[in-house]
Amino acid sequence: MIEELLMWTLAAYGCASLLATLLRRFGMRAVSNEPLIHYHILLYNSEQLFEREVRRLVSTSYWRGERLRISFTDYGSTDDTMKMIDIYERNDFGWPDGIQAGSQVVTIDLRSQAG
């Protein structure tokens, strides 16, 4: 009896949590004039860290319902970093046409962590 009650309580909590996450995500997406977060990523031979960081940013912004822009600055990489930048720029993840007024700019430096 107690096990069933606990199971139903956990199931109700999980459903409520999922519903709250979905409502928050869709509710924030509906507001289009919200300032976005602009991530500026600095790269130098950062192919090992680059893809993981971009995927993390895109996934986090998706689940939080935040608008984002991502831009890259490469400092002369000799590995496949430039090829990876070209691939990501072909996809539309909100690449910048310019920095929007009121947007928050976050700089991520992957140069010091790369070999």
BALUMLO-378685 format. One record per residue (C-alpha): x, y, z; residue in three letters. Coordinates in nm, 4 decimals. Example, Ala and Ser with C-alpha at 12.3 -4.5 7.8 and 13.67 -1.06 7.14 Angstrom:
2
     east    north       up   r
   1.2300  -0.4500   0.7800 ALA
   1.3670  -0.1060   0.7140 SER
***
This chain:
115
     east    north       up   r
   0.0000   0.0000   0.0000 MET
   0.2730   0.2494   0.0967 ILE
   0.4796   0.1446  -0.2049 GLU
   0.1898   0.2217  -0.4405 GLU
   0.1323   0.5594  -0.2785 LEU
   0.5023   0.6425  -0.3101 LEU
   0.5036   0.5312  -0.6753 MET
   0.2002   0.7468  -0.7593 TRP
   0.3478   1.0438  -0.5737 THR
   0.6754   1.0168  -0.7684 LEU
   0.4863   0.9775  -1.0968 ALA
   0.2752   1.2870  -1.0229 ALA
   0.5867   1.4844  -0.9302 TYR
   0.7600   1.3793  -1.2536 GLY
   0.4600   1.4773  -1.4669 CYS
   0.4251   1.8123  -1.2890 ALA
   0.7961   1.8828  -1.3329 SER
   0.7815   1.7989  -1.7029 LEU
   0.4739   2.0161  -1.7515 LEU
   0.6355   2.3104  -1.5695 ALA
   0.9497   2.2806  -1.7835 THR
   0.7504   2.2692  -2.1067 LEU
   0.5292   2.5628  -2.0083 LEU
   0.8309   2.7716  -1.9092 ARG
   1.0094   2.6867  -2.2341 ARG
   0.7159   2.7618  -2.4628 PHE
   0.6131   3.0663  -2.2630 GLY
   0.9575   3.2237  -2.2959 MET
   0.9790   3.1418  -2.6675 ARG
   0.6609   3.3374  -2.7337 ALA
   0.8270   3.6654  -2.6297 VAL
   1.0337   3.7663  -2.9320 SER
   1.1596   4.1052  -2.8166 ASN
   1.3471   3.9665  -2.5169 GLU
   1.7172   4.0492  -2.5207 PRO
   1.9272   3.7574  -2.6288 LEU
   2.2472   3.6168  -2.4881 ILE
   2.5423   3.6556  -2.7246 HIS
   2.8186   3.4010  -2.6696 TYR
   3.1541   3.4987  -2.8174 HIS
   3.3892   3.1989  -2.8286 ILE
   3.7645   3.2538  -2.8626 LEU
   3.9428   2.9607  -3.0285 LEU
   4.2957   2.8402  -3.0947 TYR
   4.3460   2.4708  -3.1752 ASN
   4.0323   2.3979  -2.9745 SER
   3.8776   2.1163  -3.1772 GLU
   3.8618   1.8875  -2.8732 GLN
   3.6565   2.1385  -2.6702 LEU
   3.4730   2.3319  -2.9413 PHE
   3.1879   2.0981  -3.0325 GLU
   3.1086   2.0060  -2.6731 ARG
   3.0880   2.3735  -2.5763 GLU
   2.8598   2.4707  -2.8673 VAL
   2.6298   2.1738  -2.8036 ARG
   2.6130   2.2638  -2.4343 ARG
   2.5218   2.6252  -2.5116 LEU
   2.2545   2.5314  -2.7664 VAL
   2.1032   2.2633  -2.5422 SER
   2.1003   2.4845  -2.2336 THR
   1.9422   2.7768  -2.4169 SER
   1.6820   2.5443  -2.5707 TYR
   1.5687   2.4036  -2.2365 TRP
   1.5751   2.7423  -2.0646 ARG
   1.3836   2.9016  -2.3510 GLY
   1.6515   3.1666  -2.4028 GLU
   1.7402   3.3254  -2.7332 ARG
   2.1073   3.3087  -2.8197 LEU
   2.3664   3.4120  -3.0731 ARG
   2.7079   3.2516  -3.1069 ILE
   3.0101   3.4047  -3.2748 SER
   3.3642   3.2749  -3.3070 PHE
   3.7079   3.4326  -3.3225 THR
   3.9892   3.2017  -3.4285 ASP
   4.3494   3.2945  -3.3545 TYR
   4.5220   3.0957  -3.6314 GLY
   4.4330   2.7362  -3.5491 SER
   4.6355   2.4662  -3.7234 THR
   4.3985   2.1800  -3.6447 ASP
   4.0429   2.1225  -3.7719 ASP
   3.8881   2.4063  -3.5715 THR
   3.8213   2.6187  -3.8822 MET
   3.6481   2.3270  -4.0578 LYS
   3.4259   2.2820  -3.7542 MET
   3.3407   2.6540  -3.7495 ILE
   3.2391   2.6327  -4.1165 ASP
   3.0109   2.3371  -4.0428 ILE
   2.8417   2.5119  -3.7496 TYR
   2.7972   2.8362  -3.9433 GLU
   2.6005   2.6446  -4.2094 ARG
   2.3411   2.5548  -3.9431 ASN
   2.1089   2.8234  -3.8148 ASP
   2.1686   2.8341  -3.4399 PHE
   2.1203   3.2090  -3.4320 GLY
   2.4498   3.3323  -3.5704 TRP
   2.4897   3.7075  -3.5272 PRO
   2.4149   3.9775  -3.7801 ASP
   2.5347   4.2185  -3.5133 GLY
   2.5004   4.2572  -3.1412 ILE
   2.1448   4.3474  -3.0463 GLN
   2.0966   4.6383  -2.8063 ALA
   2.0320   4.5139  -2.4547 GLY
   2.1844   4.1736  -2.5168 SER
   2.4177   4.0169  -2.2672 GLN
   2.7610   3.9309  -2.4118 VAL
   2.9426   3.6322  -2.2616 VAL
   3.2996   3.5580  -2.3749 THR
   3.4192   3.1987  -2.3535 ILE
   3.7939   3.1542  -2.3973 ASP
   3.8863   2.8030  -2.5100 LEU
   4.2407   2.9061  -2.6124 ARG
   4.4039   2.8538  -2.2744 SER
   4.2527   2.5087  -2.2299 GLN
   4.3639   2.3733  -2.5666 ALA
   4.7029   2.2151  -2.6238 GLY
***
